[in-house]
Amino acid sequence: MTEPLFGVRREPSILAPGAVHVPDWLSREQQEYLLQACVDWSAANAPRTIVLPGGGRMSVRTFSLGRHWSPYRYDDDNATPPIPDWLVRAARSALTSAAEIDPAAATRDSGTAGPGPTGHAPGPAEYTPDAALVNLYGRGATMGLHQDRDEASGDPVVSFSLGDACTFRFGTPEHRGRPYTDVRLESGDLVVFGGPSRMAFHGVPKVHDGSAPSWCREVLGAEPGRVNITLRRTT
C-alpha cells in the first residue's frame, strides 16, 4: 500500500457483505505503470462512447481488454488487446487482500439475484478474469446505478481506481434505491465485490474534477480525469 494520504490513514472497510474497499492498495509506481498502460492500450483500441439500446449515451468513454463488451453482452468478434499476465496477477493479489478483510468477497454470486453459479469461486490464486473494462471519466462524467450482470460466471469483480477521486455509491442486489453507501475513492484504491454483493447496484454520481495527484499529470502530460479498471470472468 502507499503511504497514508496527507498523513491520515484510511482504513479498509466492508461496504456490504462480500464488498470490500481497500484504500491506497496500489503504490504510486504501480499507478504510474497502470496509467501508462492505459495510454498504450487506448492507442490500439480507441475509447468509445457507449450508446445504450434505448438510445441513451453514457458520459464515460470505454474500451475493453480480453473479451469485448457492448451493451449487454461480451463477444470475441472484435479485436481488443489481451489482458496481460501481470494484470491478472494483480487481480489475484487484490482478491486475496479483499478476502482477508471479508472472505465472502472471494465467493460467487449467492444466487439470490442475477445469473451465475452459487457458492465458493476458485481461490484467488485461480481467479482468471477474461475481460477488463476501462472507463474514462472526463469532466462532468458520471455513471448511474447499475448491476454488472452480463457475466455468466458469478465470480467477483475487481476494480482499480486511478486519477481523480470520485463518490462511489454501493447499494443492494434488489433495487437501485436506498439503502446505499457512499464512499470516496482516491487514486490507488481497490474495490472488490463478490458473494452476496456480486449483483449489487453501484455507480458513480460524482467525480471530483482536478483532485488527482499532481504526478498523474506528469505521467500523462494532461489532466487524467478518473480512470477505472474493472476485471471480471465472463464465461
SERO-4910 file (N, C-alpha, C, O; in steps of 0.05 Angstrom, whole numbers):
BEGIN
 pado doro    nc1    nc2    nc3   cac1   cac2   cac3    cc1    cc2    cc3    oc1    oc2    oc3
  Met    A     17    -24      0      0      0      0     18     25      0     41     24      8
  Thr    A      6     47     -9     21     72     -9     22     84     19      9     73     38
  Glu    A     37    105     22     37    120     48      9    132     52     -5    138     33
  Pro    A      1    136     77    -26    147     82    -28    174     69    -10    191     69
  Leu    A    -52    180     58    -57    205     44    -56    228     63    -71    228     83
  Phe    A    -38    248     59    -35    271     75    -31    264    105    -39    278    123
  Gly    A    -19    241    109    -13    232    137    -37    221    151    -35    214    175
  Val    A    -60    218    138    -84    207    150    -88    179    139    -93    176    115
  Arg    A    -87    159    156    -91    132    146   -120    126    142   -136    129    161
  Arg    A   -127    117    119   -155    108    113   -156     78    115   -142     64    102
  Glu    A   -173     69    133   -174     40    139   -192     26    118   -211     37    108
  Pro    A   -186      0    113   -204    -16     96   -231    -17    108   -234    -15    133
  Ser    A   -252    -21     92   -279    -22    102   -295    -42     86   -289    -48     63
  Ile    A   -316    -53     99   -335    -71     86   -359    -54     78   -373    -45     96
  Leu    A   -364    -51     53   -386    -34     43   -413    -49     47   -433    -36     52
  Ala    A   -412    -75     44   -435    -93     47   -423   -121     48   -400   -124     42
  Pro    A   -438   -141     57   -427   -168     58   -416   -176     30   -431   -177     11
  Gly    A   -390   -182     30   -377   -190      5   -366   -167    -12   -355   -172    -33
  Ala    A   -368   -142     -2   -358   -119    -17   -338   -104      1   -345    -96     23
  Val    A   -314   -101     -9   -292    -90      7   -279    -67     -7   -274    -67    -32
  His    A   -273    -46      8   -257    -23     -2   -231    -23     13   -230    -22     37
  Val    A   -209    -23     -3   -182    -22      8   -168      3     -2   -160      4    -25
  Pro    A   -166     24     15   -153     49      6   -124     45      1   -111     28     14
  Asp    A   -113     60    -18    -84     61    -23    -72     34    -29    -49     29    -21
  Trp    A    -87     17    -42    -77    -10    -47    -54    -10    -67    -35    -26    -64
  Leu    A    -56      7    -87    -35      9   -107    -14     29    -99    -21     51    -90
  Ser    A     11     22   -102     32     42    -97     33     63   -119     20     59   -140
  Arg    A     47     84   -115     50    105   -136     62     93   -161     53     98   -183
  Glu    A     82     76   -158     96     64   -181     77     46   -196     77     46   -221
  Gln    A     60     31   -182     40     14   -195     19     31   -210     11     24   -232
  Gln    A     11     53   -198     -8     70   -211      3     83   -236    -10     84   -257
  Glu    A     28     91   -234     41    103   -258     42     82   -281     37     89   -304
  Tyr    A     49     58   -273     51     37   -293     24     31   -306     22     29   -331
  Leu    A      3     30   -290    -24     25   -300    -33     48   -318    -45     43   -339
  Leu    A    -28     73   -309    -37     95   -326    -23     95   -353    -36    100   -374
  Gln    A      3     89   -353     17     88   -379      7     65   -396      5     68   -420
  Ala    A      0     43   -383    -11     20   -397    -37     28   -410    -43     20   -433
  Cys    A    -54     43   -396    -80     52   -407    -75     69   -431    -90     68   -451
  Val    A    -55     87   -431    -49    103   -454    -42     85   -478    -51     90   -500
  Asp    A    -25     65   -473    -17     47   -495    -40     31   -505    -43     28   -530
  Trp    A    -57     20   -487    -80      4   -496    -99     21   -512   -110     12   -533
  Ser    A   -104     46   -503   -124     62   -517   -114     71   -545   -130     76   -562
  Ala    A    -87     71   -549    -77     78   -575    -83     56   -595    -86     61   -619
  Ala    A    -85     31   -585    -91      8   -603   -121      1   -603   -130    -15   -620
  Asn    A   -136     14   -585   -164      7   -582   -179     32   -573   -184     35   -549
  Ala    A   -186     49   -591   -196     75   -585   -220     74   -566   -239     60   -572
  Pro    A   -220     89   -544   -243     90   -527   -268    100   -542   -266    117   -560
  Arg    A   -291     89   -535   -315     96   -549   -337    105   -529   -337     97   -506
  Thr    A   -355    121   -539   -378    129   -524   -400    107   -528   -407    101   -551
  Ile    A   -410     96   -506   -429     75   -508   -457     86   -513   -466    103   -497
  Val    A   -470     76   -533   -498     83   -538   -515     59   -529   -512     37   -540
  Leu    A   -533     63   -510   -549     42   -499   -571     34   -518   -579     51   -535
  Pro    A   -582     10   -515   -603      1   -534   -627     20   -535   -640     23   -556
  Gly    A   -633     34   -513   -655     53   -513   -649     80   -525   -666     97   -527
  Gly    A   -623     84   -534   -615    108   -546   -599    127   -529   -588    147   -539
  Gly    A   -599    122   -503   -583    139   -485   -553    135   -489   -544    114   -498
  Arg    A   -538    156   -483   -509    156   -486   -496    158   -459   -502    176   -444
  Met    A   -477    140   -453   -462    142   -428   -442    165   -430   -431    171   -451
  Ser    A   -438    179   -407   -420    201   -407   -390    193   -405   -373    209   -409
  Val    A   -385    168   -397   -358    158   -396   -351    146   -423   -368    139   -439
  Arg    A   -325    145   -429   -315    131   -452   -303    105   -443   -292    103   -421
  Thr    A   -305     84   -459   -298     57   -451   -282     43   -472   -287     47   -496
  Phe    A   -263     26   -463   -252      6   -481   -247    -20   -466   -247    -19   -441
  Ser    A   -243    -42   -480   -242    -68   -467   -214    -80   -472   -200    -74   -491
  Leu    A   -207    -98   -453   -185   -116   -456   -196   -144   -455   -216   -149   -441
  Gly    A   -184   -163   -469   -194   -190   -469   -220   -191   -485   -221   -181   -508
  Arg    A   -241   -203   -474   -267   -204   -489   -279   -176   -491   -277   -160   -473
  His    A   -290   -171   -514   -302   -144   -520   -330   -142   -508   -346   -160   -511
  Trp    A   -335   -119   -494   -361   -114   -482   -376    -94   -498   -365    -73   -507
  Ser    A   -402    -99   -503   -420    -79   -513   -447    -85   -499   -452   -108   -492
  Pro    A   -463    -65   -495   -488    -70   -481   -506    -90   -495   -512    -87   -519
  Tyr    A   -514   -111   -482   -506   -121   -456   -495   -148   -459   -507   -168   -451
  Arg    A   -472   -150   -471   -461   -177   -478   -431   -174   -483   -420   -152   -486
  Tyr    A   -418   -197   -482   -389   -200   -489   -387   -216   -515   -404   -233   -520
  Asp    A   -367   -210   -530   -362   -226   -554   -332   -227   -560   -316   -213   -549
  Asp    A   -325   -245   -579   -297   -248   -587   -294   -239   -616   -274   -246   -629
  Asp    A   -313   -224   -626   -312   -216   -654   -297   -191   -659   -290   -185   -682
  Asn    A   -291   -176   -639   -276   -150   -642   -248   -153   -631   -244   -164   -609
  Ala    A   -229   -143   -645   -201   -145   -637   -196   -126   -613   -200   -101   -616
  Thr    A   -188   -136   -591   -182   -120   -567   -155   -129   -556   -148   -153   -560
  Pro    A   -140   -112   -543   -115   -121   -531   -120   -143   -510   -141   -142   -497
  Pro    A   -103   -163   -508   -107   -183   -488   -102   -172   -460    -89   -152   -457
  Ile    A   -112   -186   -440   -106   -178   -412    -78   -189   -406    -74   -213   -408
  Pro    A    -59   -171   -400    -32   -181   -395    -31   -198   -369    -47   -194   -351
  Asp    A    -12   -216   -368     -9   -234   -345     -5   -218   -320    -14   -226   -299
  Trp    A     10   -196   -321     16   -181   -297    -10   -169   -285    -12   -165   -261
  Leu    A    -29   -162   -302    -55   -151   -292    -72   -173   -280    -86   -168   -260
  Val    A    -71   -197   -291    -84   -220   -278    -72   -225   -251    -87   -230   -232
  Arg    A    -46   -224   -249    -33   -229   -223    -41   -207   -203    -45   -213   -179
  Ala    A    -43   -183   -212    -52   -161   -195    -80   -165   -185    -86   -161   -162
  Ala    A    -97   -175   -203   -125   -181   -195   -126   -203   -174   -142   -201   -155
  Arg    A   -110   -223   -177   -109   -245   -157    -99   -235   -130   -110   -242   -110
  Ser    A    -79   -218   -131    -68   -207   -106    -89   -189    -93    -92   -190    -68
  Ala    A   -104   -174   -109   -125   -157    -99   -147   -173    -86   -157   -166    -64
  Leu    A   -155   -195    -98   -175   -212    -87   -166   -225    -61   -182   -228    -43
  Thr    A   -141   -232    -59   -130   -242    -34   -132   -222    -12   -140   -228     10
  Ser    A   -125   -197    -18   -126   -175      2   -155   -171     11   -160   -167     35
  Ala    A   -174   -171     -8   -202   -167      0   -212   -190     17   -227   -185     36
  Ala    A   -205   -214     10   -214   -238     25   -204   -238     53   -217   -250     71
  Glu    A   -181   -226     58   -171   -224     85   -188   -206    103   -189   -209    127
  Ile    A   -202   -187     90   -220   -169    104   -248   -181    107   -260   -179    128
  Asp    A   -258   -193     85   -284   -206     85   -282   -230     67   -282   -226     42
  Pro    A   -281   -254     77   -278   -278     60   -300   -280     39   -296   -293     18
  Ala    A   -323   -268     44   -345   -270     25   -339   -256     -1   -351   -261    -22
  Ala    A   -319   -238     -1   -312   -223    -25   -301   -242    -46   -302   -236    -70
  Ala    A   -290   -265    -38   -278   -284    -57   -297   -306    -65   -288   -326    -76
  Thr    A   -323   -303    -59   -342   -324    -66   -359   -315    -89   -360   -292    -97
  Arg    A   -374   -334   -101   -391   -329   -124   -417   -316   -115   -424   -317    -91
  Asp    A   -431   -306   -135   -459   -296   -131   -475   -316   -115   -475   -340   -121
  Ser    A   -489   -306    -95   -504   -323    -77   -528   -336    -90   -539   -355    -80
  Gly    A   -535   -326   -114   -558   -338   -128   -584   -324   -121   -605   -331   -132
  Thr    A   -583   -304   -103   -608   -290    -95   -617   -271   -117   -640   -264   -117
  Ala    A   -599   -263   -135   -606   -245   -157   -586   -249   -179   -562   -252   -174
  Gly    A   -596   -248   -203   -578   -249   -226   -568   -277   -233   -573   -296   -218
  Pro    A   -554   -279   -255   -544   -305   -264   -519   -313   -250   -508   -298   -235
  Gly    A   -511   -338   -254   -485   -347   -244   -488   -369   -224   -508   -370   -209
  Pro    A   -469   -388   -224   -470   -410   -204   -465   -399   -176   -453   -378   -173
  Thr    A   -474   -414   -156   -471   -405   -129   -447   -418   -115   -435   -436   -126
  Gly    A   -441   -407    -91   -421   -420    -75   -393   -408    -79   -390   -387    -90
  His    A   -373   -423    -70   -346   -413    -70   -334   -413    -98   -335   -433   -112
  Ala    A   -322   -391   -105   -308   -389   -130   -281   -403   -126   -273   -407   -103
  Pro    A   -266   -409   -148   -239   -418   -144   -223   -398   -127   -230   -374   -128
  Gly    A   -204   -407   -112   -189   -389    -95   -175   -366   -111   -174   -368   -135
  Pro    A   -166   -345    -97   -154   -323   -110   -132   -330   -129   -128   -318   -150
  Ala    A   -117   -352   -123    -94   -360   -140   -104   -371   -167    -89   -371   -186
  Glu    A   -129   -379   -168   -140   -390   -193   -159   -370   -207   -168   -375   -229
  Tyr    A   -163   -347   -195   -181   -327   -207   -169   -318   -234   -146   -309   -235
  Thr    A   -184   -321   -255   -174   -316   -282   -194   -299   -298   -210   -310   -312
  Pro    A   -193   -272   -294   -211   -255   -310   -205   -257   -339   -182   -259   -348
  Asp    A   -226   -257   -356   -222   -258   -384   -232   -232   -398   -231   -230   -423
  Ala    A   -240   -212   -382   -248   -186   -394   -241   -165   -373   -244   -169   -349
  Ala    A   -232   -142   -383   -228   -119   -367   -240    -95   -381   -236    -91   -405
  Leu    A   -256    -79   -367   -268    -55   -378   -253    -31   -366   -249    -29   -342
  Val    A   -244    -13   -383   -230     11   -375   -249     34   -381   -255     40   -404
  Asn    A   -258     48   -360   -276     70   -362   -261     96   -357   -247     99   -337
  Leu    A   -265    115   -375   -251    141   -374   -271    163   -368   -290    167   -384
  Tyr    A   -269    176   -346   -287    197   -337   -275    224   -342   -255    232   -329
  Gly    A   -285    239   -361   -278    266   -365   -293    284   -347   -308    275   -329
  Arg    A   -290    311   -350   -304    329   -332   -334    326   -335   -345    325   -357
  Gly    A   -347    324   -312   -376    321   -311   -387    294   -316   -411    290   -315
  Ala    A   -369    274   -322   -379    247   -327   -388    233   -301   -376    237   -280
  Thr    A   -409    218   -304   -419    202   -281   -427    175   -292   -426    169   -316
  Met    A   -435    157   -274   -446    131   -282   -469    124   -263   -466    124   -239
  Gly    A   -492    119   -275   -516    113   -259   -514     86   -246   -497     69   -253
  Leu    A   -531     82   -226   -532     57   -212   -539     34   -231   -559     36   -246
  His    A   -524     13   -231   -528    -10   -249   -517    -35   -236   -503    -34   -216
  Gln    A   -524    -57   -247   -512    -83   -239   -493    -93   -261   -498    -89   -285
  Asp    A   -472   -106   -253   -454   -120   -271   -465   -148   -275   -457   -167   -261
  Arg    A   -484   -150   -293   -499   -175   -296   -496   -189   -323   -511   -207   -329
  Asp    A   -476   -181   -338   -472   -193   -365   -453   -216   -364   -447   -228   -385
  Glu    A   -442   -223   -340   -423   -244   -338   -437   -270   -328   -454   -269   -310
  Ala    A   -430   -292   -340   -443   -317   -333   -431   -331   -308   -445   -347   -296
  Ser    A   -407   -324   -301   -393   -340   -281   -402   -333   -252   -402   -351   -235
  Gly    A   -409   -308   -247   -415   -300   -219   -390   -296   -202   -393   -291   -178
  Asp    A   -366   -298   -214   -341   -293   -199   -340   -264   -191   -353   -247   -203
  Pro    A   -324   -257   -171   -322   -229   -161   -312   -210   -182   -298   -218   -201
  Val    A   -318   -185   -178   -308   -163   -195   -286   -149   -179   -289   -143   -155
  Val    A   -264   -143   -193   -241   -129   -181   -238   -102   -195   -237   -101   -219
  Ser    A   -237    -81   -179   -238    -54   -191   -215    -37   -179   -212    -35   -155
  Phe    A   -199    -24   -198   -178     -6   -190   -185     23   -199   -196     27   -220
  Ser    A   -180     42   -181   -185     70   -187   -159     85   -191   -140     81   -176
  Leu    A   -159    103   -211   -135    119   -217   -144    147   -223   -166    152   -232
  Gly    A   -126    167   -218   -132    194   -225   -151    208   -205   -147    206   -181
  Asp    A   -170    223   -216   -188    238   -198   -204    221   -179   -211    198   -185
  Ala    A   -209    231   -155   -226    218   -136   -255    219   -145   -262    235   -162
  Cys    A   -271    201   -134   -299    201   -141   -315    193   -116   -304    183    -97
  Thr    A   -341    199   -117   -360    188    -98   -371    162   -110   -383    162   -131
  Phe    A   -366    139    -97   -375    113   -106   -399    105    -89   -397    105    -65
  Arg    A   -420     99   -103   -445     91    -89   -450     62    -92   -451     51   -114
  Phe    A   -453     48    -69   -457     19    -69   -483     12    -55   -486     18    -31
  Gly    A   -501     -1    -70   -527     -8    -59   -531    -37    -54   -513    -51    -44
  Thr    A   -554    -47    -60   -562    -75    -54   -568    -89    -81   -570    -76   -101
  Pro    A   -570   -116    -81   -577   -130   -105   -606   -127   -113   -614   -134   -136
  Glu    A   -623   -116    -95   -652   -117   -100   -662    -94   -118   -679    -99   -135
  His    A   -651    -70   -115   -662    -47   -130   -642    -24   -129   -622    -25   -114
  Arg    A   -648     -3   -145   -630     20   -147   -632     39   -124   -614     56   -120
  Gly    A   -653     38   -109   -657     58    -88   -642     52    -62   -624     35    -61
  Arg    A   -649     67    -42   -636     63    -16   -645     36     -5   -665     25    -12
  Pro    A   -628     25     13   -604     36     25   -580     33      7   -577     13     -7
  Tyr    A   -562     53      8   -537     50     -5   -515     65     12   -522     81     29
  Thr    A   -491     59      6   -468     71     20   -452     87      0   -445     77    -22
  Asp    A   -445    112      7   -427    128     -9   -399    129      3   -396    133     27
  Val    A   -379    124    -13   -351    125     -4   -334    140    -24   -339    137    -48
  Arg    A   -315    155    -15   -297    169    -33   -274    150    -41   -260    139    -24
  Leu    A   -271    146    -67   -249    130    -77   -227    149    -88   -232    166   -104
  Glu    A   -203    145    -78   -180    160    -87   -163    144   -107   -167    120   -109
  Ser    A   -145    157   -120   -126    143   -138   -110    122   -122    -99    128   -102
  Gly    A   -110     98   -132    -97     76   -119   -114     58   -103   -105     37    -92
  Asp    A   -140     65   -100   -158     49    -84   -168     24    -98   -169     23   -123
  Leu    A   -174      4    -83   -185    -22    -92   -213    -26    -82   -218    -21    -58
  Val    A   -230    -36    -99   -257    -46    -90   -260    -74   -102   -255    -78   -126
  Val    A   -270    -92    -86   -276   -119    -95   -305   -125    -85   -311   -120    -62
  Phe    A   -321   -136   -103   -347   -145    -93   -354   -172   -106   -353   -177   -130
  Gly    A   -363   -190    -88   -370   -217    -95   -391   -228    -77   -403   -213    -61
  Gly    A   -396   -254    -78   -414   -267    -60   -441   -254    -59   -453   -249    -80
  Pro    A   -452   -247    -35   -478   -235    -33   -481   -207    -45   -503   -198    -49
  Ser    A   -458   -194    -51   -459   -168    -63   -451   -168    -92   -448   -146   -104
  Arg    A   -447   -191   -104   -438   -192   -131   -457   -178   -150   -448   -166   -170
  Met    A   -483   -179   -145   -502   -167   -162   -513   -141   -151   -535   -132   -159
  Ala    A   -499   -128   -133   -508   -103   -121   -507    -81   -142   -489    -79   -159
  Phe    A   -527    -63   -140   -526    -39   -157   -504    -20   -146   -500    -18   -122
  His    A   -490     -8   -165   -469     10   -158   -465     31   -180   -473     27   -202
  Gly    A   -453     54   -173   -449     74   -193   -431     97   -182   -421     95   -160
  Val    A   -427    117   -199   -410    140   -192   -426    165   -197   -427    175   -220
  Pro    A   -439    176   -176   -455    200   -180   -439    226   -183   -449    246   -192
  Lys    A   -413    225   -175   -397    249   -177   -367    242   -179   -357    225   -165
  Val    A   -353    256   -197   -324    255   -198   -314    282   -189   -324    303   -197
  His    A   -294    282   -172   -283    306   -160   -261    316   -179   -237    310   -176
  Asp    A   -269    332   -199   -251    341   -220   -227    355   -209   -229    372   -191
  Gly    A   -204    349   -220   -179    363   -212   -167    353   -186   -149    366   -175
  Ser    A   -177    330   -175   -167    321   -149   -145    300   -152   -136    290   -131
  Ala    A   -137    293   -176   -116    272   -180    -90    282   -169    -84    306   -169
  Pro    A    -73    264   -159    -46    271   -151    -31    285   -174    -35    279   -197
  Ser    A    -15    305   -167     -1    321   -187     16    304   -205     20    310   -229
  Trp    A     27    282   -195     45    265   -212     29    251   -234     41    243   -254
  Cys    A      3    248   -231    -13    236   -253    -11    254   -278     -8    244   -300
  Arg    A    -11    280   -274     -9    299   -296     18    296   -309     21    299   -334
  Glu    A     39    291   -293     66    288   -304     68    263   -321     82    264   -341
  Val    A     55    242   -313     56    217   -328     42    221   -355     52    212   -376
  Leu    A     19    234   -355      2    235   -379      7    260   -395      0    261   -419
  Gly    A     18    281   -383     21    306   -396     -6    321   -400     -8    339   -416
  Ala    A    -26    313   -384    -52    325   -386    -68    317   -361    -59    300   -346
  Glu    A    -91    330   -357   -108    322   -334   -118    294   -339   -128    288   -360
  Pro    A   -115    276   -319   -122    248   -324   -152    243   -323   -161    223   -334
  Gly    A   -168    260   -309   -195    252   -304   -195    228   -285   -175    224   -271
  Arg    A   -216    213   -285   -217    188   -270   -214    165   -289   -227    164   -310
  Val    A   -197    145   -282   -194    121   -297   -201     98   -278   -191     95   -256
  Asn    A   -219     81   -288   -228     58   -272   -225     32   -288   -234     31   -311
  Ile    A   -211     13   -277   -206    -13   -290   -220    -34   -274   -214    -38   -250
  Thr    A   -239    -48   -286   -253    -70   -272   -248    -96   -287   -252    -98   -312
  Leu    A   -241   -116   -272   -235   -143   -283   -257   -162   -275   -266   -161   -252
  Arg    A   -265   -179   -293   -286   -199   -287   -283   -223   -305   -271   -222   -326
  Arg    A   -293   -246   -296   -293   -270   -312   -322   -274   -324   -341   -274   -309
  Thr    A   -323   -276   -350   -349   -274   -363   -361   -301   -369   -386   -303   -373
  Thr    A   -345   -322   -371   -355   -348   -381   -357   -369   -359   -365   -391   -365
***
